């Protein structure tokens, strides 16, 4: 995978890791105090999700994230939904990722469509590596739906 960080930015990451590892607190306490360890860019990213979520609160429907990668956005949407609309059990959060990249539009256009083709099964619900995250992160068992789609 291509690295997008400069050497200085990578060094900052290693320093944060050293601080996190050296702290005698349990991992749970460290995570409860995550702002001590998280880069400001990642905190800003979560706050941006929060601001977008506030805008969609009055809109009915599901949330679909295409390209979940490691699950930051998907779990962010799920947690925001749980916090900001605890009574709304109808909103669904769907995550989609091929985990292998996508063919270009021209490549797909050249292939004939077939309902039996795995590419047409995109919206079949499946279990992925993100599924255990929902129980480990203690999402409430209130009927809220988190779907991982591959």
C-alpha positions as CSV (number, residue, x, y, z in Angstrom):
1,X,0.0,0.0,0.0
2,X,1.3,3.4,-0.9
3,X,2.3,5.6,2.0
4,X,0.8,9.0,2.1
5,X,2.6,10.4,5.1
6,X,5.9,12.1,5.1
7,X,8.8,10.8,7.2
8,X,8.1,13.5,9.9
9,X,4.4,12.5,10.0
10,X,5.4,8.8,10.4
11,X,7.7,9.7,13.2
12,X,4.9,11.5,15.0
13,X,2.9,8.3,14.7
14,X,5.7,6.3,16.3
15,X,5.9,8.9,19.1
16,X,2.2,8.6,19.8
17,X,2.5,4.8,19.8
18,X,5.4,5.1,22.3
19,X,3.4,7.4,24.6
20,X,0.4,5.1,24.4
21,X,2.5,2.0,25.1
22,X,4.4,3.6,28.0
23,X,1.3,4.8,29.8
24,X,0.6,2.4,32.7
25,X,-3.2,2.6,32.4
26,X,-5.2,-0.3,31.0
27,X,-6.1,-0.2,27.3
28,X,-9.8,0.5,28.3
29,X,-8.8,3.6,30.3
30,X,-6.6,4.8,27.4
31,X,-9.4,4.4,25.0
32,X,-11.8,6.3,27.3
33,X,-9.2,9.1,27.2
34,X,-8.6,8.7,23.4
35,X,-8.1,12.5,22.8
36,X,-4.8,12.2,24.6
37,X,-3.5,9.9,21.9
38,X,-5.5,10.6,18.7
39,X,-4.1,12.9,16.1
40,X,-6.1,16.1,15.7
41,X,-6.8,15.2,12.0
42,X,-8.6,12.0,13.1
43,X,-10.6,13.9,15.8
44,X,-11.6,16.4,13.1
45,X,-12.6,13.6,10.9
46,X,-15.0,12.2,13.5
47,X,-16.3,15.7,14.3
48,X,-17.0,16.1,10.5
49,X,-19.0,12.9,10.6
50,X,-20.9,14.2,13.6
51,X,-21.8,17.5,11.8
52,X,-23.0,15.6,8.7
53,X,-25.0,13.2,10.9
54,X,-26.8,16.2,12.5
55,X,-27.8,17.4,9.0
56,X,-29.4,14.0,8.2
57,X,-31.3,13.5,11.4
58,X,-34.6,14.7,10.0
59,X,-34.1,12.6,6.8
60,X,-35.6,9.1,6.8
61,X,-33.6,6.3,5.3
62,X,-30.4,4.3,5.6
63,X,-26.8,5.3,5.6
64,X,-24.5,3.6,3.1
65,X,-20.8,3.8,3.3
66,X,-18.9,2.6,0.2
67,X,-15.3,1.7,0.9
68,X,-15.3,1.0,4.7
69,X,-11.5,0.2,4.8
70,X,-10.9,-0.3,8.6
71,X,-14.3,0.7,9.8
72,X,-13.7,4.2,11.1
73,X,-16.7,5.8,9.3
74,X,-18.9,2.7,9.5
75,X,-18.6,2.4,13.3
76,X,-18.7,6.2,13.6
77,X,-22.1,6.3,11.8
78,X,-23.4,3.4,13.9
79,X,-22.3,5.0,17.2
80,X,-23.7,8.5,16.2
81,X,-27.0,6.9,15.3
82,X,-27.2,5.1,18.6
83,X,-26.4,8.3,20.5
84,X,-28.3,10.9,18.5
85,X,-31.4,9.0,17.6
86,X,-31.8,6.2,20.2
87,X,-35.5,5.8,19.5
88,X,-35.1,5.4,15.8
89,X,-34.8,1.7,15.2
90,X,-35.5,2.0,11.5
91,X,-32.3,3.6,10.3
92,X,-29.9,1.0,9.0
93,X,-26.2,1.5,8.6
94,X,-24.7,-0.4,5.6
95,X,-21.0,-0.8,4.9
96,X,-19.7,-1.9,1.5
97,X,-16.2,-2.8,0.6
98,X,-14.8,-5.2,-1.9
99,X,-11.5,-5.4,0.1
100,X,-9.8,-5.8,-3.3
101,X,-10.4,-2.6,-5.1
102,X,-12.9,-2.0,-7.9
103,X,-12.7,-2.5,-11.6
104,X,-12.8,0.6,-13.7
105,X,-16.2,1.6,-15.1
106,X,-15.0,0.8,-18.7
107,X,-14.0,-2.7,-17.6
108,X,-17.4,-3.3,-16.1
109,X,-19.2,-1.9,-19.1
110,X,-17.5,-4.4,-21.4
111,X,-18.9,-7.4,-19.4
112,X,-22.4,-8.6,-20.0
113,X,-24.7,-8.3,-16.9
114,X,-25.8,-11.6,-15.4
115,X,-28.1,-11.9,-12.3
116,X,-26.1,-15.0,-11.4
117,X,-22.8,-13.1,-11.4
118,X,-21.2,-12.5,-8.0
119,X,-20.9,-8.8,-9.0
120,X,-24.7,-8.6,-9.0
121,X,-24.7,-9.8,-5.4
122,X,-23.3,-6.6,-4.0
123,X,-26.1,-6.1,-1.5
124,X,-26.2,-9.5,-0.1
125,X,-25.7,-9.3,3.7
126,X,-22.6,-11.1,4.8
127,X,-20.3,-11.3,7.8
128,X,-16.9,-9.6,7.6
129,X,-14.2,-8.6,9.9
130,X,-16.3,-5.6,11.0
131,X,-19.1,-7.8,12.4
132,X,-17.2,-8.6,15.6
133,X,-16.5,-4.9,16.1
134,X,-20.2,-4.2,16.7
135,X,-20.3,-6.5,19.7
136,X,-16.9,-5.6,21.0
137,X,-17.8,-1.9,20.9
138,X,-21.0,-2.7,22.9
139,X,-23.5,-1.4,20.4
140,X,-26.9,-1.7,22.3
141,X,-29.1,-4.6,21.5
142,X,-32.0,-2.3,20.7
143,X,-32.7,-3.6,17.2
144,X,-30.4,-1.1,15.5
145,X,-28.9,-2.7,12.4
146,X,-25.3,-2.6,11.4
147,X,-24.7,-4.4,8.1
148,X,-21.3,-5.2,6.6
149,X,-21.5,-5.9,2.9
150,X,-18.8,-7.4,0.8
